[in-house]
Amino acid sequence: MGLPSSGQISISDIANEFGVTLSNVALNATLGTYADKASGATTAISDFYGLSALTAFDYNAEGTEEGPSGACSLEATEDKAYHNGSGTYPAQGDNVYSDSSGSSPLENGSTYKYDNGGANGGYLNIGASGVVSSLGNCR
């Protein structure tokens, strides 16, 4: 997961990362939106270095093994994590990572506070391989 930050990269690599089929792919119009380029804007292969199809969200990287109450007592959610789900925030069953390349899953058995758009944030319980096993709102 995630594209390399340097070295060789191909249109096929980019299409695979973002789930785009290779038939009639146009670097500017089809893939340019993933590099934050407007349709039709000039897009270079190098614009894709280090990009990922993962979605960033804010969380507290300290985590805890004390469950939801321990996680919710943590203060700021000023660290970045990434998930492979389709929503803005992670959902149960999503994989979550501490890096945008998706190579470092969050720790199995830990609970993390995260910004879920609610006033007090929420918590994520992490299972094997960085999968969200359950989540909820902090009170």
N, C-alpha and C positions, 0 to 999 in steps of 0.2 A: 504494500500500500504506500502511496505517495511516490512522487517522481523524484529522481535524483537531483541534488542541488548543483551538480556540475557533471561534466563529461557528456557522453553520447546520449541523446534522447531522440525519439522518433515520433512521428504523428501517430503511429500505431500504439506506442507507449502512452501517449496522451489520451487517445481514444479509449484505451482499455481502462485507464485510471478513472475516467469520468463516465464510463458505460455508454459510449457513443459508438454506433456501428461505423465501419470504415467505408461503406458505400457512399459515394458522393460527399465525403467530408471536405469541408473548406476550412482552412486554418483560421481565417478571419471570421467568417460568419458562423460556422458551426462550433468551433472550439474557443474562439476569442472571448466569449462571455465568461468562461472559466478562468481566464487570465485577467478578469476585470477590464476587458476591452469591449467597447460598444460594437455591435454588429457592423461590419464593414470597415472598422478601424484597422490600421496596420498592426498585425500581431506577428511576433517573431517566436521561433521555437524556444529561444532563451527566456521568454516571458513565463514559461511553464516550469522552470527550474524550481524545485522544492514545493510545488503545489500538491495538494491532496484533495481527494473527493470527500474527506472527513470534514465534519462540521465542528467548529470550535465552540466551547462554552467555558464559563468561568466556574472555578471550584477552589476549594482549599486543599492544597497538596499534602497537608499534614496527615489527614486521614486519622482514623482511630479504629481500635478493635472493640470499642465500648458501645457499638450499635448506634441507632438513631439519636439517642439523647446526647451521647458523646460528640457525635458529628455536628449536631445542631448547636452545641455550645461553642463550637469553634467560631472565631470572628469572621474576618474578611474572606471573600471568595475572589482573590485577586490573581490566582494562578490560572493558566490555560490548560484545558484538556480537550480531547477530540473524540467524537463518536461517529459511528458509521450508519446511524439511523437517518430517516428522511425528515425528521422534525428539527426545530430549532434547538430543543433540549433532548437529552437521552431518554429513551424509553426502556422498559423491561425487555431484555433480550438483545439490546444493542451491545456492541463491543465498545469499550472506552479505553483511551490511550493517553499517556502523558506527553506524547510527541505527535506532530502532524504527519509523520511518515507512517504511523500505525505500527511501529515496531516495539513499543514499550507499553504493554497493557497495565492498567491500574492493578494494584495488589489484591490478590485473592484473599477473601476473608476480612477486608477492610471496609469501613463505611466512610464516605466522604460527604462533606457539605458542598452543595453546588447552587448556583444561581439558576432557579427554575422560573423566574419571572414573578414569583410571589413575594409578598412583603418580607417574609422571614427566610426565604430560600427553601431548599429541600435537602434530602439526603439520598445517597446512592449506596446500596449494598452490592459489593462486587464478589462475584463467584469466580469459578475457574476460567482461565484465559481472558480475564478482564471483561466478562459478560455481566451486565447489570442483572442481578438476581431479583432485586426488589428496590422500590423507591417510594418516597413519600414527602410530605410537606413538613417543614419545621414549624413549630407553634410558638 
